[in-house]
């Protein structure tokens, strides 16, 4: 009985689906609330706010700088 339960648990763990990160995506829309499912390779939601630019994108890599923030949770960001 224990072996069957262990096998069932193993099967459930192996078949669970990995969901992609979701980020808000837009360009030049400060009220940006358009959710998008990111590609499987994307690990970050990136938000850039500078003098003339406001954008949100899905990114594989992200480096925070002045005006750029990065986060790793669904629909995160300032």
Chimera marker file (.cmm) of the C-alpha trace (Angstrom):
<marker_set name="trace">
<marker id="1" x="0.000" y="0.000" z="0.000" r="1" g="1" b="0" radius="0.5"/>
<marker id="2" x="2.803" y="2.416" z="0.874" r="1" g="1" b="0" radius="0.5"/>
<marker id="3" x="4.534" y="1.653" z="-2.415" r="1" g="1" b="0" radius="0.5"/>
<marker id="4" x="1.354" y="2.442" z="-4.355" r="1" g="1" b="0" radius="0.5"/>
<marker id="5" x="0.923" y="5.758" z="-2.551" r="1" g="1" b="0" radius="0.5"/>
<marker id="6" x="4.554" y="6.631" z="-3.161" r="1" g="1" b="0" radius="0.5"/>
<marker id="7" x="4.201" y="5.796" z="-6.859" r="1" g="1" b="0" radius="0.5"/>
<marker id="8" x="1.037" y="7.873" z="-7.125" r="1" g="1" b="0" radius="0.5"/>
<marker id="9" x="2.744" y="10.822" z="-5.461" r="1" g="1" b="0" radius="0.5"/>
<marker id="10" x="5.718" y="10.505" z="-7.795" r="1" g="1" b="0" radius="0.5"/>
<marker id="11" x="3.458" y="10.439" z="-10.858" r="1" g="1" b="0" radius="0.5"/>
<marker id="12" x="1.569" y="13.520" z="-9.672" r="1" g="1" b="0" radius="0.5"/>
<marker id="13" x="4.783" y="15.433" z="-9.067" r="1" g="1" b="0" radius="0.5"/>
<marker id="14" x="6.192" y="14.524" z="-12.473" r="1" g="1" b="0" radius="0.5"/>
<marker id="15" x="3.053" y="15.431" z="-14.408" r="1" g="1" b="0" radius="0.5"/>
<marker id="16" x="2.325" y="18.792" z="-12.820" r="1" g="1" b="0" radius="0.5"/>
<marker id="17" x="2.434" y="21.603" z="-15.348" r="1" g="1" b="0" radius="0.5"/>
<marker id="18" x="4.832" y="24.473" z="-14.988" r="1" g="1" b="0" radius="0.5"/>
<marker id="19" x="3.031" y="27.724" z="-15.674" r="1" g="1" b="0" radius="0.5"/>
<marker id="20" x="4.724" y="30.628" z="-17.384" r="1" g="1" b="0" radius="0.5"/>
<marker id="21" x="5.313" y="33.923" z="-15.673" r="1" g="1" b="0" radius="0.5"/>
<marker id="22" x="2.651" y="36.564" z="-16.292" r="1" g="1" b="0" radius="0.5"/>
<marker id="23" x="3.653" y="40.205" z="-16.651" r="1" g="1" b="0" radius="0.5"/>
<marker id="24" x="1.931" y="43.413" z="-17.596" r="1" g="1" b="0" radius="0.5"/>
<marker id="25" x="3.086" y="44.420" z="-21.069" r="1" g="1" b="0" radius="0.5"/>
<marker id="26" x="2.717" y="47.747" z="-22.823" r="1" g="1" b="0" radius="0.5"/>
<marker id="27" x="4.534" y="50.725" z="-24.278" r="1" g="1" b="0" radius="0.5"/>
<marker id="28" x="3.869" y="54.360" z="-23.383" r="1" g="1" b="0" radius="0.5"/>
<marker id="29" x="0.747" y="53.603" z="-21.346" r="1" g="1" b="0" radius="0.5"/>
<marker id="30" x="1.258" y="54.697" z="-17.708" r="1" g="1" b="0" radius="0.5"/>
<marker id="31" x="-1.984" y="52.928" z="-16.714" r="1" g="1" b="0" radius="0.5"/>
<marker id="32" x="-0.669" y="49.682" z="-18.182" r="1" g="1" b="0" radius="0.5"/>
<marker id="33" x="-2.670" y="46.737" z="-16.860" r="1" g="1" b="0" radius="0.5"/>
<marker id="34" x="-2.603" y="44.386" z="-19.852" r="1" g="1" b="0" radius="0.5"/>
<marker id="35" x="-1.586" y="40.949" z="-18.546" r="1" g="1" b="0" radius="0.5"/>
<marker id="36" x="0.381" y="38.691" z="-20.868" r="1" g="1" b="0" radius="0.5"/>
<marker id="37" x="1.703" y="35.173" z="-20.525" r="1" g="1" b="0" radius="0.5"/>
<marker id="38" x="5.453" y="35.290" z="-20.996" r="1" g="1" b="0" radius="0.5"/>
<marker id="39" x="7.516" y="32.786" z="-22.968" r="1" g="1" b="0" radius="0.5"/>
<marker id="40" x="8.820" y="29.876" z="-20.889" r="1" g="1" b="0" radius="0.5"/>
<marker id="41" x="12.326" y="31.373" z="-21.019" r="1" g="1" b="0" radius="0.5"/>
<marker id="42" x="11.252" y="34.647" z="-19.352" r="1" g="1" b="0" radius="0.5"/>
<marker id="43" x="12.172" y="34.873" z="-15.677" r="1" g="1" b="0" radius="0.5"/>
<marker id="44" x="11.493" y="38.579" z="-15.035" r="1" g="1" b="0" radius="0.5"/>
<marker id="45" x="8.882" y="41.278" z="-15.465" r="1" g="1" b="0" radius="0.5"/>
<marker id="46" x="10.734" y="44.479" z="-16.436" r="1" g="1" b="0" radius="0.5"/>
<marker id="47" x="9.364" y="47.985" z="-16.006" r="1" g="1" b="0" radius="0.5"/>
<marker id="48" x="11.136" y="51.003" z="-17.493" r="1" g="1" b="0" radius="0.5"/>
<marker id="49" x="10.094" y="54.505" z="-16.511" r="1" g="1" b="0" radius="0.5"/>
<marker id="50" x="12.223" y="57.363" z="-17.820" r="1" g="1" b="0" radius="0.5"/>
<marker id="51" x="11.499" y="60.860" z="-19.059" r="1" g="1" b="0" radius="0.5"/>
<marker id="52" x="9.779" y="59.785" z="-22.284" r="1" g="1" b="0" radius="0.5"/>
<marker id="53" x="9.491" y="56.009" z="-21.927" r="1" g="1" b="0" radius="0.5"/>
<marker id="54" x="7.078" y="53.818" z="-19.990" r="1" g="1" b="0" radius="0.5"/>
<marker id="55" x="7.207" y="50.148" z="-20.906" r="1" g="1" b="0" radius="0.5"/>
<marker id="56" x="6.620" y="46.755" z="-19.346" r="1" g="1" b="0" radius="0.5"/>
<marker id="57" x="7.996" y="43.563" z="-20.848" r="1" g="1" b="0" radius="0.5"/>
<marker id="58" x="8.816" y="39.912" z="-20.159" r="1" g="1" b="0" radius="0.5"/>
<marker id="59" x="12.557" y="39.285" z="-20.043" r="1" g="1" b="0" radius="0.5"/>
<marker id="60" x="14.944" y="36.346" z="-19.728" r="1" g="1" b="0" radius="0.5"/>
<marker id="61" x="17.450" y="38.533" z="-17.876" r="1" g="1" b="0" radius="0.5"/>
<marker id="62" x="16.981" y="41.894" z="-16.207" r="1" g="1" b="0" radius="0.5"/>
<marker id="63" x="19.378" y="44.356" z="-14.626" r="1" g="1" b="0" radius="0.5"/>
<marker id="64" x="17.978" y="47.106" z="-12.429" r="1" g="1" b="0" radius="0.5"/>
<marker id="65" x="19.270" y="50.564" z="-13.231" r="1" g="1" b="0" radius="0.5"/>
<marker id="66" x="17.966" y="54.086" z="-12.808" r="1" g="1" b="0" radius="0.5"/>
<marker id="67" x="14.421" y="53.933" z="-14.162" r="1" g="1" b="0" radius="0.5"/>
<marker id="68" x="14.377" y="50.140" z="-14.615" r="1" g="1" b="0" radius="0.5"/>
<marker id="69" x="12.904" y="47.720" z="-12.088" r="1" g="1" b="0" radius="0.5"/>
<marker id="70" x="12.781" y="43.930" z="-12.266" r="1" g="1" b="0" radius="0.5"/>
<marker id="71" x="10.620" y="41.437" z="-10.406" r="1" g="1" b="0" radius="0.5"/>
<marker id="72" x="9.950" y="37.705" z="-10.559" r="1" g="1" b="0" radius="0.5"/>
<marker id="73" x="6.306" y="37.368" z="-9.449" r="1" g="1" b="0" radius="0.5"/>
<marker id="74" x="3.172" y="37.213" z="-11.599" r="1" g="1" b="0" radius="0.5"/>
<marker id="75" x="1.849" y="40.675" z="-12.505" r="1" g="1" b="0" radius="0.5"/>
<marker id="76" x="4.371" y="42.444" z="-10.295" r="1" g="1" b="0" radius="0.5"/>
<marker id="77" x="5.974" y="45.839" z="-10.677" r="1" g="1" b="0" radius="0.5"/>
<marker id="78" x="5.367" y="49.401" z="-9.666" r="1" g="1" b="0" radius="0.5"/>
<link id1="1" id2="2" r="1" g="1" b="0" radius="0.2"/>
<link id1="2" id2="3" r="1" g="1" b="0" radius="0.2"/>
<link id1="3" id2="4" r="1" g="1" b="0" radius="0.2"/>
<link id1="4" id2="5" r="1" g="1" b="0" radius="0.2"/>
<link id1="5" id2="6" r="1" g="1" b="0" radius="0.2"/>
<link id1="6" id2="7" r="1" g="1" b="0" radius="0.2"/>
<link id1="7" id2="8" r="1" g="1" b="0" radius="0.2"/>
<link id1="8" id2="9" r="1" g="1" b="0" radius="0.2"/>
<link id1="9" id2="10" r="1" g="1" b="0" radius="0.2"/>
<link id1="10" id2="11" r="1" g="1" b="0" radius="0.2"/>
<link id1="11" id2="12" r="1" g="1" b="0" radius="0.2"/>
<link id1="12" id2="13" r="1" g="1" b="0" radius="0.2"/>
<link id1="13" id2="14" r="1" g="1" b="0" radius="0.2"/>
<link id1="14" id2="15" r="1" g="1" b="0" radius="0.2"/>
<link id1="15" id2="16" r="1" g="1" b="0" radius="0.2"/>
<link id1="16" id2="17" r="1" g="1" b="0" radius="0.2"/>
<link id1="17" id2="18" r="1" g="1" b="0" radius="0.2"/>
<link id1="18" id2="19" r="1" g="1" b="0" radius="0.2"/>
<link id1="19" id2="20" r="1" g="1" b="0" radius="0.2"/>
<link id1="20" id2="21" r="1" g="1" b="0" radius="0.2"/>
<link id1="21" id2="22" r="1" g="1" b="0" radius="0.2"/>
<link id1="22" id2="23" r="1" g="1" b="0" radius="0.2"/>
<link id1="23" id2="24" r="1" g="1" b="0" radius="0.2"/>
<link id1="24" id2="25" r="1" g="1" b="0" radius="0.2"/>
<link id1="25" id2="26" r="1" g="1" b="0" radius="0.2"/>
<link id1="26" id2="27" r="1" g="1" b="0" radius="0.2"/>
<link id1="27" id2="28" r="1" g="1" b="0" radius="0.2"/>
<link id1="28" id2="29" r="1" g="1" b="0" radius="0.2"/>
<link id1="29" id2="30" r="1" g="1" b="0" radius="0.2"/>
<link id1="30" id2="31" r="1" g="1" b="0" radius="0.2"/>
<link id1="31" id2="32" r="1" g="1" b="0" radius="0.2"/>
<link id1="32" id2="33" r="1" g="1" b="0" radius="0.2"/>
<link id1="33" id2="34" r="1" g="1" b="0" radius="0.2"/>
<link id1="34" id2="35" r="1" g="1" b="0" radius="0.2"/>
<link id1="35" id2="36" r="1" g="1" b="0" radius="0.2"/>
<link id1="36" id2="37" r="1" g="1" b="0" radius="0.2"/>
<link id1="37" id2="38" r="1" g="1" b="0" radius="0.2"/>
<link id1="38" id2="39" r="1" g="1" b="0" radius="0.2"/>
<link id1="39" id2="40" r="1" g="1" b="0" radius="0.2"/>
<link id1="40" id2="41" r="1" g="1" b="0" radius="0.2"/>
<link id1="41" id2="42" r="1" g="1" b="0" radius="0.2"/>
<link id1="42" id2="43" r="1" g="1" b="0" radius="0.2"/>
<link id1="43" id2="44" r="1" g="1" b="0" radius="0.2"/>
<link id1="44" id2="45" r="1" g="1" b="0" radius="0.2"/>
<link id1="45" id2="46" r="1" g="1" b="0" radius="0.2"/>
<link id1="46" id2="47" r="1" g="1" b="0" radius="0.2"/>
<link id1="47" id2="48" r="1" g="1" b="0" radius="0.2"/>
<link id1="48" id2="49" r="1" g="1" b="0" radius="0.2"/>
<link id1="49" id2="50" r="1" g="1" b="0" radius="0.2"/>
<link id1="50" id2="51" r="1" g="1" b="0" radius="0.2"/>
<link id1="51" id2="52" r="1" g="1" b="0" radius="0.2"/>
<link id1="52" id2="53" r="1" g="1" b="0" radius="0.2"/>
<link id1="53" id2="54" r="1" g="1" b="0" radius="0.2"/>
<link id1="54" id2="55" r="1" g="1" b="0" radius="0.2"/>
<link id1="55" id2="56" r="1" g="1" b="0" radius="0.2"/>
<link id1="56" id2="57" r="1" g="1" b="0" radius="0.2"/>
<link id1="57" id2="58" r="1" g="1" b="0" radius="0.2"/>
<link id1="58" id2="59" r="1" g="1" b="0" radius="0.2"/>
<link id1="59" id2="60" r="1" g="1" b="0" radius="0.2"/>
<link id1="60" id2="61" r="1" g="1" b="0" radius="0.2"/>
<link id1="61" id2="62" r="1" g="1" b="0" radius="0.2"/>
<link id1="62" id2="63" r="1" g="1" b="0" radius="0.2"/>
<link id1="63" id2="64" r="1" g="1" b="0" radius="0.2"/>
<link id1="64" id2="65" r="1" g="1" b="0" radius="0.2"/>
<link id1="65" id2="66" r="1" g="1" b="0" radius="0.2"/>
<link id1="66" id2="67" r="1" g="1" b="0" radius="0.2"/>
<link id1="67" id2="68" r="1" g="1" b="0" radius="0.2"/>
<link id1="68" id2="69" r="1" g="1" b="0" radius="0.2"/>
<link id1="69" id2="70" r="1" g="1" b="0" radius="0.2"/>
<link id1="70" id2="71" r="1" g="1" b="0" radius="0.2"/>
<link id1="71" id2="72" r="1" g="1" b="0" radius="0.2"/>
<link id1="72" id2="73" r="1" g="1" b="0" radius="0.2"/>
<link id1="73" id2="74" r="1" g="1" b="0" radius="0.2"/>
<link id1="74" id2="75" r="1" g="1" b="0" radius="0.2"/>
<link id1="75" id2="76" r="1" g="1" b="0" radius="0.2"/>
<link id1="76" id2="77" r="1" g="1" b="0" radius="0.2"/>
<link id1="77" id2="78" r="1" g="1" b="0" radius="0.2"/>
</marker_set>
